[in-house]
Amino acid sequence: MINIFIIFFILMSTYSFADTVLIRKSDGFPIEYQSNDVSRETLLNNNPSYTEDEVEVKTVSAEQYRDMAYEKIEKPAKDKRNKELEQKRAKIKQKLNLNDSELDDLLDILKGL
């Protein structure tokens, strides 16, 4: 009985769950993610605006997808938002004729309200 348990444990510990992602070839952008192993046809049918030549299907782990999504989706959005905030900060600083320290003090006061 113990041998069966050991074999089962070894088999389960080596099994990795596979997820599927449809990726735009031109820039590596993940178009669709499925948390199971789905067919290429399913992903293409779900995304009719792309041709087979424009995309690739990869089998990835959940961790690999998280890294991919961060690099291609979350990080660019965060960087864009930070750039927009910095531009707004510069405009306000100029309109109010403040230096960096004065603007920081003003922002601290506003955060405390």
C-alpha positions as CSV (number, residue, x, y, z in Angstrom):
1,M,0.0,0.0,0.0
2,I,2.8,2.4,0.8
3,N,4.4,1.7,-2.6
4,I,1.2,2.8,-4.3
5,F,1.2,6.0,-2.3
6,I,4.8,6.7,-3.1
7,I,4.2,6.2,-6.8
8,F,1.1,8.4,-6.7
9,F,3.1,11.1,-4.9
10,I,5.9,11.0,-7.4
11,L,3.5,11.2,-10.4
12,M,1.6,14.1,-8.9
13,S,4.7,16.1,-7.9
14,T,6.1,15.8,-11.5
15,Y,2.8,16.8,-13.1
16,S,2.6,20.5,-14.1
17,F,-0.5,22.2,-15.0
18,A,-0.4,23.7,-18.4
19,D,-2.1,26.9,-19.4
20,T,-2.5,28.3,-23.0
21,V,-1.9,31.8,-24.3
22,L,-2.4,33.3,-27.7
23,I,0.4,35.7,-28.4
24,R,0.7,38.4,-31.2
25,K,3.9,37.6,-33.0
26,S,4.8,41.2,-33.9
27,D,5.4,42.3,-30.3
28,G,4.8,39.3,-28.0
29,F,1.6,40.8,-26.6
30,P,-0.6,38.1,-24.9
31,I,-4.0,38.4,-26.6
32,E,-5.9,35.6,-24.7
33,Y,-5.1,33.4,-21.8
34,Q,-6.8,30.2,-20.9
35,S,-6.1,28.5,-17.6
36,N,-6.2,25.1,-19.2
37,D,-4.9,23.4,-22.3
38,V,-7.2,24.5,-25.1
39,S,-6.7,24.0,-28.8
40,R,-5.2,26.6,-31.2
41,E,-8.5,26.6,-33.1
42,T,-10.4,27.6,-30.0
43,L,-8.1,30.6,-29.4
44,L,-8.3,31.6,-33.1
45,N,-12.1,31.3,-33.1
46,N,-12.2,33.5,-30.0
47,N,-10.1,36.1,-31.7
48,P,-11.3,36.4,-35.4
49,S,-9.5,39.7,-36.0
50,Y,-6.1,37.8,-36.1
51,T,-4.9,35.5,-38.8
52,E,-2.9,32.3,-38.1
53,D,0.2,34.0,-39.4
54,E,-0.1,36.9,-36.9
55,V,-0.3,34.8,-33.8
56,E,1.3,31.9,-32.0
57,V,0.0,29.6,-29.3
58,K,2.2,28.8,-26.3
59,T,1.8,26.4,-23.4
60,V,2.9,28.2,-20.3
61,S,2.8,27.8,-16.5
62,A,0.7,30.3,-14.5
63,E,3.9,31.9,-13.3
64,Q,5.2,32.3,-16.8
65,Y,2.0,34.0,-17.8
66,R,2.1,36.3,-14.8
67,D,5.6,37.4,-15.9
68,M,4.5,37.9,-19.5
69,A,1.3,39.8,-18.5
70,Y,3.4,42.1,-16.2
71,E,6.0,42.9,-18.9
72,K,3.5,43.3,-21.8
73,I,0.4,44.7,-20.1
74,E,0.8,45.9,-16.5
75,K,4.2,47.5,-16.7
76,P,3.5,49.6,-19.8
77,A,0.2,50.8,-18.4
78,K,1.9,51.7,-15.1
79,D,4.7,53.5,-16.9
80,K,2.2,55.4,-19.1
81,R,0.2,56.4,-16.0
82,N,3.4,57.5,-14.2
83,K,4.4,59.6,-17.2
84,E,1.0,61.3,-17.3
85,L,1.1,62.0,-13.6
86,E,4.6,63.5,-14.0
87,Q,3.4,65.8,-16.8
88,K,0.4,66.9,-14.7
89,R,2.8,67.6,-11.8
90,A,5.0,69.7,-14.0
91,K,2.0,71.7,-15.3
92,I,0.7,72.4,-11.8
93,K,4.2,73.3,-10.6
94,Q,4.6,75.8,-13.4
95,K,1.1,77.3,-13.0
96,L,1.5,77.8,-9.3
97,N,5.2,78.9,-9.7
98,L,6.4,76.4,-7.1
99,N,9.8,74.7,-6.7
100,D,9.9,70.9,-6.1
101,S,10.1,71.2,-2.4
102,E,7.1,73.6,-2.2
103,L,5.1,71.3,-4.5
104,D,5.9,68.3,-2.4
105,D,4.8,70.2,0.7
106,L,1.5,71.1,-1.0
107,L,0.9,67.5,-2.0
108,D,1.6,66.3,1.5
109,I,-1.0,68.7,2.9
110,L,-3.5,67.6,0.3
111,K,-2.9,63.9,1.1
112,G,-3.6,64.7,4.8
113,L,-7.0,66.2,4.1
